Amino acid sequence: MTDMVLQIDGKDVTASTGMTVLQAAQQAGINIPTLCHHAQLEDYGGCRLCMVEVETRGRTNYVVSCLYPAEKGLVVRTRSEKVDKIRRVIIEELMAHAPDAPELVKLAQEYGADRNRFEKEASFCVLCGLCVRYCAEVKQKHAVGFIENGPMREISFIPELAAKECWNCQECFAICPTSYAQAAYLLTEALAFPGQRKKQAPAVKPQPHTTFGGIPVIVA
């Protein structure tokens, strides 16, 4: 691969052809927040938290760093007044859906976000798509997917596949930033195949748990 040099936060960073700005920053130890990025998955750009300021050919733009390709001579600023404002609003919007998600609470403190700015629509899911994409791309089982569109969009486990594939997997629970994936699965289990939990113990090691809307969920 051909190497190139770009500048991120005033630091010269070497990146390989095909790398994104986010990958180049991570390789250089520069933190850019994200909720929907995962090293094993195709880049998605869903959460938009990784928005950065880029300057090229004298023009400044604001781009999603997990999708924007690294370029020779590109100047990137991961923090600026405008970038911080964009992230702050995104965090506030996400907290309207998942106000107690640990990662969002941490980011709200860092960026001074107001968790009560937007009216609460507590779906507890931020539509990062990690569970859907992990099941499809890594496990290749397609047992969970998106349903509906627009404000009605949500994730849903497909009962016939979940009964067969999810019991001894449950790997998506650990990467979900809000614990909603596990709650959605347990609800599907309770409604679609309620006797399975009594018949056999799960293959995964029991972990400490709390409740999510009355449903027990694992605490990472």
Residue, then its C-alpha position, 0 to 999 in steps of 0.5 A: m500500500t502507498d503511504m501518505v501524510l496528512q495533518i490531524d490536530g497539527k500532527d503529521v500522521t501517516a496513513s495507507t491508501g484506503m484508510t479513512v480519517l478515523q482509522a488514521a486518527q486511531q492509528a496515531g492515538i488521536n481520539i474521535p468519539t463514535l458509537c456506531h464504529h466497530a473494527q470488525l464491521e463495515d463503516y456505517g456513519g450512523c451516529r455522526l459523532c465522529m464528525v470532524e473539520v477538514e481543510t483541503r484546497g483552501r476549503t473547509n468542510y465538516v465530514v463523518s470521519c469514519l467514511y471520509p478517505a484519508e488524503k495526502g495533505l489533508v488538514v483535519r481538526t477533531r476539535s473546534e468550536k463548530v465541531d464541538k457544537i455539532r457533537r453536543v447537539i448530536i449527543e443531546e438528540l441521542m440522549a432523548h432516546a437513551p438518557d442513561a447510556p453510560e457512553l452518552v453520559k460520559l460524552a455529555q459531561e465532556y461536551g457540556a451537553d444538556r440531556n434535557r434539551f429535547e423532549k424524551e422519546a425513550s426508545f433506549c435504542v440509538l439506531c447505531g446498527l451495531c447488533v444488526r451489522y454484527c449479526a449480518e457481517v460477522k455471524q452471517k445469521h441475519a437474526v436481527g434487523f431494522i424494521e419501519n422507517g423514519p421516526m418509527r425505525e427500530i431493531s427487531f429480532i426475527p423470532e424463527l431465527a432468534a430461537k435457533e441462532c441467538w441462544n448460544c451466541q448473544e455476542c451483540f449484547a456486549i457491543c450494544p452501547t445502551s443494552y437495548a439489544q439484549a432487552a429486545y432479544l429477551l422480549t422476543e424470547a418471552l413472546a415467541f419461545p418462552g419455554q426455552r429458558k426453562k429447558q436449557a441454560p445458556a452457553v454464555k457465562p452468567q454475568p451481573h445484571t440489572t433491569f431495563g424496563g423490568i427486563p433483566v439485562i447484563v451489566a458490562 
